[in-house]
Amino acid sequence: MHRDAALAAARDAEARWRAGRPLSAIDGVPVTLKENLYTQGDPAPLGTAASDLAPRPADAPPCARVREAGCVIVGKTTMPDFGMLSSGLSSIHGVTRNPWRLDRNTSGSSSGAAAAAAAGYGPLHVGTDIGGSVRLPATHCGLFALKPSLGRVPIDPPYMGRIAGPMTRTVRDAALLMDVLARPDERDFMSLPYQPTDYAARLDGLDAKRLRIGVLVDMGAGLPPHPSVVAACEAAARALEASGAIVEPIRSFLTPEMLEGFNVFFEARSFNDVAAMPQDLRSKVLPFVVEWCSWRAGSFSGADVITAYTRLMAMREAAVRATAHFDYLLSPTSPILPYEAESACPGNDPHDALPHIAFTVAWNMSEQPAASINWDFTSDGLPVGVQLVGRRFDDLGVMRLARLVEQLRPPQRPWPQPRRR
């Protein structure tokens, strides 16, 4: 999109670098933005054929920050309908496929951002996350992604648990992007007080001998973890322990009732939006999404929704308590390997659409920083990532730990290459 504008922005950046006056360390670097992050003058389909395609009047905060930093916006990336599925399936975009294996799903909802990063569309990508939507695509596409503390990266419109975060091939690239994204914007009433951090300059040098890390390999809710996922997490734990960290296994804090609370609350929220649509517009929404949010939400009572919200708050409290005695927590990012590309969720059941988010969703509710970084690959070449979780506000610490893990992990496979025709 906007080919001429992107080329002009690149020429302007080149001139600034030649003059010794770049706008930032990433001035001129290509970036993509998830389509629910509005850019001035562009439509925002939100992944659905039912969306209003009117041009948006202003840049959302993350988009404004990368533009101010001189980045070259090379495109907007796809997402599933309304971002309420963790897949690459969309009623307007069709199927977004995993570059590592085209019959596999990217997961979502930052599906296009993950595919673009893995396929080499550029080094910098910005996604959003409300239950795992930057981390799940990252683990299935072999990337690094950070879900910052809520409010660290200003966003508009803000919502409970919703963040914008970097998705990149390396931790350092994400740190350079965080230096820009974390700058203040008054439109986000949930944003944290701005603290200049210089993520990139402070990334290296974390001493593992000073760390106490809890290891959680089975959440006991949602889908059971695949043996390859468990093996990757345990191998990462052994590597950190060999580097001097104190590593201790911990039991799950998440109950099936808490996970069901998330399901009920967001089914009700989405049903409220879909039910308000005229029938001709509703018919354009991906049928799976309509079934997912409608099959029982129409009969929810106010007590049902408040009970679900209470369970979300219990999830938040339990997550904070589980990490209170550790510097960081290590877990799988997803319990599964990449599933079928054409499926809307693992198992493709609209009555059980989110069983694979148990490792990620709690940290959105607790507002803690959490990152996914690739560890290794299966025998047939599919990436397997691990999740690193820190205490609230310790975004820099999570990125420093990710940089350490990046140095400890096994040799990585070459990135996917385009097929020759």
N, C-alpha and C positions, 0 to 999 in steps of 0.2 A: 504494500500500500504506500502511496505517496512517494513513488520512486524519485521524482525530481527533488522533492523536499529533503529526502534522505541523502541524496548525492550532494546537495547544497550544504547540508549540515556537516557532512564529512569534509568538504572543501574548507569550510569555515574553521573546523577543528584543526585541520592541517596547517592553516595559516597561523592560528594561535600558537601551536607547538613550534612552528618555525620562528615565530617572534619571541618565544620564551615566555608566553603568557597563557598557558592552558587554564581552562576554567576549573579543572579537577584532574585527579590522576586517571580518570576514565573518560576524559574529553575525547570525543571521536570514536569511542568504542561502540560497536553495534549492541543493541539491546532489544529484546521483545517484551511485550507487556500482555498479561492475560486480559481477555476482552471485557471482563467486568471491572477493570481499572480504566475509567473513562479518559479518553483523550479528546481534546477540544476539536470540534468539527467532525468527529467520526461517530458512526453508529456503534451501539454496544448490544449485540444480539443476545448476550448472556446464554449462549449455547442453544437457544430455542427458536424454532420457526414462528413461535407465537410472540416474539419480542417486538417492541416498538423500535424501528430502525431510524428514528429521528436523530440527527447529529447532536452530540452532547455539547453543552455550552462551555465547559471548562475542563482542564486537566484535573484528574484526581491527584491527591498529594504525592503518591509515588511517581506518577507520570511527570508531574511538575518538577520534582527533584531531579530525575534523570535528564530532563530537558535542560534545566538550569546548569547541570554539570557538563553539558555539551555532548551527552551520549547521542548516538544516531539511532533513532527509533526505526527499526526495519520492519516491524509488523506487530499485529495483535495475534494472540494465540488462542486456540480453541478451548472449549470446556463443554461438559454435558449440560443438559437443560437446567438452567438456574443454579448450576453448581451443586446440586443436591444428590449427586451420585458420585461414587469413587470409580469412575470409568472414563473411557474415551468415546462414549457413544452419545451422539447428539442428533436432534431432529433437524437441525439446519446444516451441520457440518458432516454428518455421517459418522464414519469410524476413524478415530485417530489411532494409528498403529504404533507398536513399540519398535523402534529402529533395530533393536537387538535381534528380534525375531518377529516378522510381520504378522504372524498369526496370533501373537500375544497382545494383551491389553497393556496400555500405559498406566492404568489406574487413573485416578483423578482426585479432585476436579481440575487440577492444573495440568491437564493432559497434553495440550498443545505445547505448553512451555517445556515439559519434560521431553517430548518428542523432538522439539527444536534443539534443545541442549544436547541430547544424545546424538542427533543427526548432524550437528555442527553448523547450525544456522547462525551461530555467533556465540560469544563467550558468556553473555549476561542475559538472564531471564528473570522476570518477576512474576510470581504466582500469588495466590491467596489460599488461606487455610482456615477451616472452621471445625475440622474434626480429623485432619490428616492430609489435607489436599495439596500441600507441597511435599510432604514427607513420603506419602505412599507412592506417588509417581516417581519420586527420586529413587526409592529403593528398587522399583521395578525397571528403572531405566539407567541404573548405575551412576547416579548423580550425588552431589552434595546439595542439601537444602536445609535452610534454617527457618523454623517457626519461632520468631522472636517473642519475647515477653509481650503480652497484650499492651498496646500503646507505645511500644518502642518505635515502630514505624507508623507514623500517622496515616490514617485511611479515611475515606469518605465514600459512602456512609459507614460509620462504625457500628458494630454489633457485638453482642456477647460472644467471646471466643474468636472473633474474626480478625485475622492478621494478613498483612502482605509480607512476603519474604523472598530472599534470593534463591535461585535455582541455577547451579553452575556445575562445571566439571571439576573444579578445584575449590578448596576452602579459601585460598587466597583471593580468588576472583570474587567469591561471595563477600569477603571482608571488605574489599574495595567498593563493592556495591552497597554494603551496609553503611559505610562512611557517608554515603549520599542519601540513602533512603531514610536514615534515622534523623535527618534534620527536621526542625519543627514545622508544624502547620496548624493554625488555630482552628481549622474546620473539624478536627477530631477532638471531641470533648472528652474522649477516653485516653488521650495521649499522655505519655509520661513527661515530666519535666525534661527538657533537652539537656543532655550531657555529652559534650564533645568527647569522643572515645578513641578515635584513631585505631579502628579495628585492625587494619592491615599492618600498621607499624608494630602492634603489640601481639601479633599472632603467635610468634614462635617463642620457644623457651620454657614451656610448661614442664615443671619437674614432677614426674609421676610419683616419686617417693613421698610427696606431700599429700597424695590423694587417697581418699577413702571412697570406694565405688561399690554401690549396690548393683547386683545382677539379677534381673528378673526375666526368666525365659518362658514362663507360661502365665498368661493373664487369668486363666480359669474362667474366662467369659468369651463369647464369640467363637471363632473357629480355632481348633487346636493347632499349635504351630507345626509346620512341616519339618521333618528331620534336617533338611538342609539349612533351614532358618535357625534352628536351635544350634546346629553345628557352627554356623558363622558367629553367632553371639558368644558361644562358649570359647571359640578360638580367639575372638577379640578380647575376652576377659583374661584368658591365659597370657596373651601378649602384654596387656597392661600390668598384670601381676608380675610377669618377668621383668618389667621395667621398673618395678619397685612399688607399684600401687597396692594398697590393701583392698582386696576384692572379696566381697561377701555376698552369697546368694540371699535373696529375700523372697518372701511369699507375696502373692498377688494381694493387692488392696481393692481391686475392682470386683464388684459382684455383678451377676447377670441382671439384677434389678436396676443397678445404676446404668448399665448399658441400655437397658430397655427404657429407662427414663429419657435418655438422649433420643432414642428412636421416636418415642411418643411425642416429645416436645417438638421435634423438627418435622414430624409428619403433620402435626397440628398447624405449625407455622406455614408449611407449604400448602396444605389443604386450604387454609384461609385465603391464600393468594390465588390458587387455581379455581376455587369455588366462585370467586368474584369475577372471573373472566366470562365474557359472553361465550356461548356455546361454539360459535364459529372459530373463535380464537383458541379456546380450550382444545378443540379438535386438532390443532397444529402441534400441541405439546407431545413429546415422546410418550406413547401410550404406557410404557413401563412406569414413567414418573407419575402419571395421573393415577394409575392403579396403586402405586406405592403409597402415595399420600392420601388416597381416598378410601381404601378398602375398609378402614375402621375409624379414621379420624372424624368422619361425619357424625359418628355416635359418641365421640368423646364428650364428657361433661367438663364443666369448669374444675371440678374436683380432680378429674383425671389429669388435666394439664398442670394443675398446681402440684399434684403428687409427682408428676414427671419432673417439674422444675426443682422440687425439693430433692429428688434423687440426683439431679445434676449438681446441686450444691453439696450433697453428701459425697459425690465423686470428687469434687474440688477439694473438700476437706481431707478426704482419704489420700488423695494424691500428694498434698503438701505434707501430711504426716509421714507418708512412706519415704519421702526424700529428706526429711528433716535431719536425720543422723548421718547423712552422706554428703560428700561434696557433689557427686554426680551419680546418675543412675544409667545403666547400660541395659538395653533390651533389644529384641527384634523390632524392626519398624513395622513390618507386616507379618502376620502369621503364615502367609502363603507366598508361593511363587507367582509370577505373572500368569493370569488366567486368559481365557479365550477373548480375542479382540472384539468379537461381535456381541459379547455379553455385557449387559448393563451392570452386573455385579457378579461376584463368584456364585455359581449356582443358578444365576439368572432368575431368581425368585423375588418378585416385587413385594411379597409378604415377609421377606427376610433379606433386605437389601444391604444392610450395613454390618454383617457379622465379622468383617475383616478389619474394623477400625479400633478394636479394643486396646491395642498398644499405643495408639496415637491420640485418641479423643480426650483422655483425661487431662492432658497438658494444655489443651485449649481452655477447658473449664477452670483449671487452676492458674492459668495465665503464666505458666512457667516456660522458659525457653527450651526448645527441643529440636534436635537436628537429626537428619538421616545422612549417613555416609556409606558408600559402598565398601564392603569388606572383601568379598570374593565372588566366585562364579560357580554355578553348578557344572556338572560334567558336560552338559550340552550347551553351555555358554550363556546361561541366564544370570543376570546380576543378583546379588543378595546383599542387602544393606543392614546396618545396625543403627539403632537410635540412641542418642546421647541426650540426657535430660539434666538440666541444672536447676538451682534454686531461682525463684522469681527475681528478675532484674539482672541475673548473671549471664547475659547474652555473650559478652566477651569471653567468659570462662568456658562456655559451651563451644564456642568457636576455637578456642585454644586447645581444648581437649580433642576436638575433631581434627585439628591440624596434627596433633600427636598421633592419633589413630591413623591418619593418612600416611604417616611415616612408618608406622608399625605394620600395616596390612601387607598381605602378600602382593607380589607383582600383579598389576592389572592387565587385562586383555586390551588389545587395540580397539579403538572406538569403531562403531559400525561405519561402513563405507557404502556409498551409493552403488547399486547394482548396474553393471554395464548392460545395455540393451543390444 
